């Protein structure tokens, strides 16, 4: 038996669990399917401590089984191939129909349900578009995908860019995790929301707050200093000035522009550099040069991220424990330079 409260102050409430009254925090889901993301950091460059923490401490079970929960089963996804990208063709609407049929009717609001119903997707009914509607939907998803890609890789909103005369972009245009545009009382900025969710997943309030030394923050870039798209056939360099503003560590990760997932490269299973693991060579002034290309430049192997010929790519800097110079922009990464 749980006594609900308003949770406005993030306080706990009381619940009887296994015959004992305990403080609990309740998160109510609007869907049957749930995805919980927990992040554990490396210790001495290894995941062992974090893995042990989850194995020993994480317990997920129905509340009715609290007295005798079943043992947890952990499955490693490392080294396994699986597709997490929505379809970019007609089958996207079949995926949407599957979700609406599976989830409760209250999962999405009446307005969105009405839009789905207008193209024949209604809970409890078979989705059977005729040839005419299939052609319309096929064209629609093509245009929608192209629009989302354009918004992500070439946004017109100047607030997308972190610095003047720079290609480095924020993930949260407008600085609100709900993409509410309060500068002009304009409501929800749909382009800003598309800009985020086409390249990433899961938004939280902390991601858009200024919390020096806590959590994480990000910057992305898909262009070199000439304004050209990054290509895996070419060689590039980016310089990070001294004292990267990250209390815990920083990382650089190369992503595929098609899948928005990490590049699949020939020699590097994870095309990235983690400042806590990599044995980087730093410049005399404390800055560090990171190189990108299909082959490692001689003498810079430890400072190299591999790219894939024939693939465009984009770069993300992750700041773990971002510090004040990141937020006040007194520190900024160099632009990505094309090497001749």
Secondary structure, 3 states (H helix, E strand, C coil): CECCCCCCCCCCEEEEECCEEEEECCCCCCCCCCCCCCCCCCECCECHHHHHHHHHHCCCCCHHHHHHCCCCCCCCCCCCCCCCCCCCCCHHHHHHHHHHHHCCHHHCCHHHHHHHHHCCCCCCCCCCCCHHHHHHHHHHHHHHHHHHHHHHHCCCCHHHECCCCCCCECCCCCCCCCCEECCCCCEECHHHHHHHHCCCCCCCHHHHCCCCCCCEEEEEECECCCCCECECCCEEEEEECCCCCEEEEEEEEEEECCCCCECCCCCCCCCEEECCCCCCCECCCCCEEEEEECCCCCCCHHHEEECCCCCEEEEEEEEEEECHHHHCCCCCCCCCEEEC
